[in-house]
Amino acid sequence: MKKSFIVVVCMMAVMAGCKQKGQTAGGADSDSLAVDSLSTEARDTTPKPLFLYYFDPDHMQVVYWTDPKEPDSLFDSYRRNAAGYTQLLVDDGKSVAIRSIGEQLKNPDGEDIYPGELHSRSTIPSMGMNYALVNLADSLRDHPYGQLHVIVHEDYMKTRKRLATKLESPFDNDKPLPKAVISQLEKQYGMKTQRSELTYSIGDRYTYGVLQFKPKDKKVFALEVVTDGDKVYSYPVEGYYEENNNNSTWNVDDDGEYFSSIIGAAFEGPDGLEFTFEHRAPESATVGMFYLRDGKLVREELECYHQLVDEQTPLWKKDIAACRNLYLKDDPHGNKNYKLTKYRWIDIDGDYNEELWMRDADDKHGALFTFKGGNIKLIGVETDRLHASFLQPRDGSGFLRIAGSVGGPSVFTQIYEIRQSQLVHRFTALEIYGELNECTFDGKPFEKEMAQSFLKFLPPTRDPYIYWMNVEE
């Protein structure tokens, strides 16, 4: 299974060793170099390709791997040259123009952000340099969970030719390395192959793939493999031996399989082949470069980002104040005694942008808000009589019901339709003894027959898991 190409939705396990430093296996010869060093390319001071974390045109950022207060020569160089990264590389050898628009070092509450973290939601800030598209017509496909893209400095491309990459082993259809390559690597390392995969062809002469050896003497190794015609280059990565089942592992939940990396872009440079890599594992994304240099395959790791999953979006102090103000304005007399002390996010319409549900400590009085692009709007309020429930999303719309008894045989129902995180319609109905009495649609009278059809057409109720977060004052 090509797990390296899945957006990692099952990243629940604890990451097993973020920075996998290569270790040379017994028998490695001069065609192998197990080096993770950012100094290997010291002779070339041209700013190197970097990785932009992209959600949508409003959320695109080079996430910092180092705190600006800490000394780091590569990081300092990037910050000095950030404005020169003007191309975001896309498929078919094309690029789109980008521009840096300033750093983000603190969250909306004014607190320092921790570096080296890729969040699962665009609503959670990361430390980094923000970028924007020069032309919005160049917008990429939005990624609800974020995706890394390669960006390059204008000086880098003056001395490089971009090479086409072709995926040779699509999902669930692994293509093995050529037998001659496998035979040569088995002889070189003195181990037997368990599996191999020819992952990419690069330009018209190179290939990239991985080879995994069977455990030997309680040692396990996998190889990153590059070929140039009949020349074979490899970079060994030592794994962990599981004695109870004579198996290998490199990361938690890898099922004994060493994942191949994703090549974001490849280039022919003044000194030969070089290409970016993104190596995915549960809860991590390791990024960097591979180089063919002086008959060696060199791996240069930039950072092992911590990939955070299943995060609750924080609720910032300014947003808490705004929500409470909207709630109070809706009914200054009735709501003044209720503060809204807890909250949870819920995606009502299934557009990956969550709405906000807040309640008072009494667990009866509350309010729901749309929350998009920094704009907060009140949807509806709960009282000691009227409580919220949710319907299944359908055709891009979500439905919130706030209903309950309003005395005697009377029941009041409000249905709010949410689309693209905006309130688009509001329906109300007063029932007496189970019969519709008064109905409105968007504030205008609504015929009872049409109201009955509207209610009948609504999707079924959903039962979301409710977990409240307390507001931190």
N, C-alpha and C positions, 0 to 999 in steps of 0.2 A: 504494500500500500504506500502511495506517495504521500506520506504524512507531512513532508516538508512544504507541500503546496496547499495544504488545507489552512484556512483561517482558523487559528487554534481556538476552537470553542469549548474544548474539554481541558482547559488549563487549570485544573483544580489541585493538582499535586504540587508539593513543594519542590522547587527547582533543585536539581541535584548538581551542584557545582556549576556556577555561572560561567567562569572563565576556564575553558578546557584548554590548558596549555599542552601543546604537542610534545610527545616523548618519542624518541627514536627507538624503533624495535630492533631486536638483534638481527644483524645481517644487512642493515641499510647501507647502501653504497653511495657514491658521489652524486647520484641523481636525486637524492632526497635531502631535504633540509628542514628539520623540525624547529623552526624559529618563530616565535611570536614577539617581534620587536618593532617598535615604532621608529627605531633608529636605522633600520636596514636600508632605507631609502634616503639617507642623509645627503647623498650626493645630488639629489634632485629636490630643490626647494619649491618647485611649483605646487601651489595649493591642490590637494588631492580631492577626488570625488567624496562627497558626504551624503548623508541620508536624511531626507525630509519626511517627517511624519505627517501624513495627509489624511484629513477627514473630509474636508470640503474647502471651497475657496476662502472661507473665513477662518479656517483652522488648519494652517500649514506651517510647520515649524521644524527647524533643526533642534532637536532636543539635546540639551547640554549633557555631556557625560562627566563633566567636572564642574565643581563649584568655582565661579570666577575668582573667588578669594584664594583658591589653592593654586600653587605654581604648576603649570603644565604647558610645555613649549608648543605642542601641537594645538592645544586648545587656544592658547594666546594667539598663535598664528591664524587660526580660523577667525577669531573675533576681529583681528585686524583686517582680514580679507573678506569678511562676510558680504560686503556690498558687491564683490566681484563674482559671487555665485549667481549667475544670471540665467542659467539654463536648467530646466527640469526635464530629464530625459524620459521619453515615452516610447511606445513600440514603433516598429518599422523604421528605426534609425532617426526618428524625429525628436524635436524638443519644443518646449514652450517657454516663453520668456517670463522670468520671475524677478522680484526685487525684494530686498530686505526692508523691513519697516520697523525694526526696533526690537529690543530685548524684552523678555518677560522674566522677571526674577522673583516677584512676590505674587501671592494670591490676592483676591479682592479684599481680604481682611488685613492686608498689609504684612503678612507673615512670609518668611523666606520659604521658597519651594525647594524640595530636595531634588538634586540632579539624578540623571540616569534612569528615569522611570517613564515607561510608555503606558499611558492610561487607556482604558477601554472606552472612554466617553470623551467627546470633545468638550463637554461642560466641565471637565476637571482639568485645571491648568497644569502645564508642565513648565519647567525652567528651560528657556531656550531663546533662539533668535526667530522671530516671526517673519514670515514671507507672504507676499501677495502676488497674484497673477498680474502681469502688465496688461493683458487683455482678457477680460472675463469670458470672452468667447472661447478661450482655450481651456475652459474648465474641464477637469478630469471627472470621471465617474465618482460620485460621493461614496465614501467608505464609512458605514456606521460605526465600525470598530477600529478604524485607523489602519493605514498601510504605509510601509516605507517605500519611498521612491528615491532614485539617485539624482543628485544635482551636481553640476560641475562648474568650476571657475572658468572664466573666459580665457585666462592664460593657459590653463590645462589643455583646452581644446585646440590651441594654436600649434601644439606639438604632438597631438594624438589623432589617430584615425579610429573612428568608432567601428566596431565589428558587429556584424549581425549574429544573434544567438538564436538557435532553434531548439526547442524542447524535444528531445528524442524519446523520453520515457514519460508519456502523459500519465495521468492519475490511474492507478491500478493496472498499469500495463508496462511494467519495468522491462527495459531492454538491457541485456547483460553486456559487459565489456567484451571486446573481441577476445577470442581464445588465446591469441598470441600475447596480448597484454596481460591476461590473467596468468599465463604460464611464466612470463618474465617476472612478474611481481611475486609469485609463489617461490620461485628460485631465489630471488633477491632477499626475501625476508625469511625464508625457510619455514613457511606456514602454508596451510591449505585453505582454500577459499570456501566460505560459507555462502556468500551471495555477492553479486556485483550489479552495478547499474550504470549504464551509459546515459547520462542525464541530458547533456547539451552538446551540440556541435557549435563551434565558435568560428565565424568567418568561413574560409574555405580550406583550413588546414588544421585547426585545433579541435580537441574534444575535452569535455570535463565529465567526470563521474566519480563514483565511490566504489570501494571494494572492502568487504568485511571478511576477516579471517575467522576460522574456527578457533576456539580457545586452545591454547597450548601451554602446558606447564603452568596453569592457572594465570596465564596472561592472555589478554584480549586486545586486539588492535583492529582499527579500521584505517583505510587510506583515502585521502583526497587524491584524485588521479587526474593528471592532464597529459594528453598526448599531442605530439607535433609530428605528424607523419609516423615513422616507425620509432620515434623517440618517446620514451615513457618516463614521466616524472611523478613523484608521489610525496605526499605529506602524511606521516603517520600520526594517529590520534589514539592514545591508550584509553581503554575503557575499564570497566569494573567486572571482575569475575564473580559470578553467582555460583558458589560451590554446590548448593543444594540441588541445582538443576543443570549444572554444567552449561551455563548460558552466559551471554555477554550483555552488558548494558552500558550506555553512555549518559543517559538522562532518565530520570524517573518517567515511567509510563511510555518508554520507547519500544516495549515489547521485544527487546533484544535486537532491534534494528537500528543501525547507524543511518541517520537521515542525510541525504544529500543536501547541499546548500542551494539557495536560489541565486542565480546570477542576475543582478539588476542591469549591468552594462559591462561591456568588454571593449578593450582598446588595444591597438598596436601603437606602442610608444617608442621613443628613441632607443630604449634598451630592451624592447621586446614586448611580449604579451603581458597585459595586466587586466584584471577584472574584479568587480565588486562582488562580495558575497553577503548573503543574509542566511544565517544558520538558525533555524527555529527549533525550539524545544518547549515543553510545557513551562509556561511562565517566564520565558526568556527569549531574547532575540539578539544573537551575537552578529555584529557587522564588522566589515573590514575589507581588505584587498588581498588578492593573490597575485604574485608576480612570477614570471619565468626570468631568472637572473643567473647568468654565468653557469648554466647547466643545472640550476637548482630550482625547485618549487618552493617559494617563500610565502608564508602566510603572515599577514600583518593585521592584527586585531585592533580595531578602534575601541569598541565597547561591547560589553554584554549588558544590554538593557534589561531591566526587570520589567516584564510584561504583566501589568496588574489586570485582574479580571474580577467580574462580579462586584464592582465597586459601587457604593452608594454615592451619588453626586452630593458634594457638600452643599449646605445652604448657608450662604454668606450673610453677614450681619445686615448689610444694606438691603438685601432681598427680604430678610425677615421683617425689617421695619416697613418695607413697601407693602408686603402682604398684610401685615396687621393694619396698616393705614387704609388699604382698600376694604378690608373686612369691617372696620369701624365705620367708614363712610357709607357702607351699604345699609346700615341700620345703627346710627349713633346711639340711640336709646337702648335698643335691645342687645347690642353686642358689646357695650362698654365694659361689662363685667367679665368678659371672656378674652383671654390673651393669646390663644393659639400657642401652646407650649410643646407640641410634638408634630412630627411631619413624616411623610414618606412620599417617594416618587412613584408614579404609576403612568405607564404609557397607555393612554386611553384609546388612541387611534392607530397604534401600531406603526408609527412613522419613525421610531427609534429616538424621538425627542420626547422626553417625559413631561407629564403634567405634575403639578404639586398638590398634595392633599395635606391639609393641616387641621389639627384639632386642639381643643382645650383639654386640660387635665381631666375634666368631667367625662370625657369620651362621648359627648353628645353634641356639643356645639363645635362647628368646624366650617371649613371653606375649601374650595378647590379652585386652582388657578392654572391658566395656560402660562407657559414659561418658555419663550423662544427668542433668541437673539437679544437677550437682555431686557426684553419687554415682558412685563408681568400684567396679566389681566384677570379679573375675577370672573369665574364661571358661575358659581352658585354657592349657597351657604346651607349648612346643616343647622338644625335647631333641636330642641329636646323632643320634637315631634317628627321632624323630617330628616331622614338619613339617606346617605349615599349608597348606591349599588352600581355595578358596572355591567355592561352588555358586551358581547363578543364584537370585536372590530369586523367590519364588512365593507369591501370595495373601497378601502382607503378612509373610511369614516369610523369613528368610535362613538359610543353612546354612554352618557352618564345619566342615571336616574336618581333624582332626589325626591322622595315620596314618604307619605305617612298620614296618619289620622290627624284631622284638624278639628275634631270634636264630633261626638255623636256618630251618626252614620256616614259622615263625610270623610272622603279621602282625597288628598291633593297630590297630584303627580306632575313632576317637571322632567322633561327629557331634553338633554343638551346634546347636540351633535357636534363633534369635534373632527376637524379635517386639517391635516398639516399643522397641527398644534394651534389651531385657531377655532374659536367658537363660530359656527356658521348658521346654526338654527336652534331655536328654543321652542319647545312645545309644552303647553300646560293643559291640564284637565282636572276638573273638579267632579268627583263621582259622589252621588248620594244614593245610598242603598244599592250600590253596584251599578247604577245607571249614570251615563255621562250627562252632566248638567251644563257646564260651561267649558269651552275649549278655546285656546288661542294658538296661533302659529306665528312666530316672530312678532308677537304683540298685537296681532290682528285676529278678529273672531274667526273661528274655524268650524265648519259644519260638522255635526256629530257623525255623519256617515263617513266623512273623510277622516275624522279623528279615529274612528274605529278601525278603518283600513290602515292608518298609520301605526296604531298600536299593534295590530295583528302582524304587520310586516316587520316589526323590530326583531333583531337577532336575539338568541337566548342569553340568559344571564351568565356571566363568568364569575368565578370564585377565586380572586387573586389572593395569594398569601400576604397577610398583613403583618408587617414588622415596623413598628414605630421607632423613630429616632427622636431623642429629646433635643429640644433647642438649647444650645449652649449660650447662656446669657453673658 
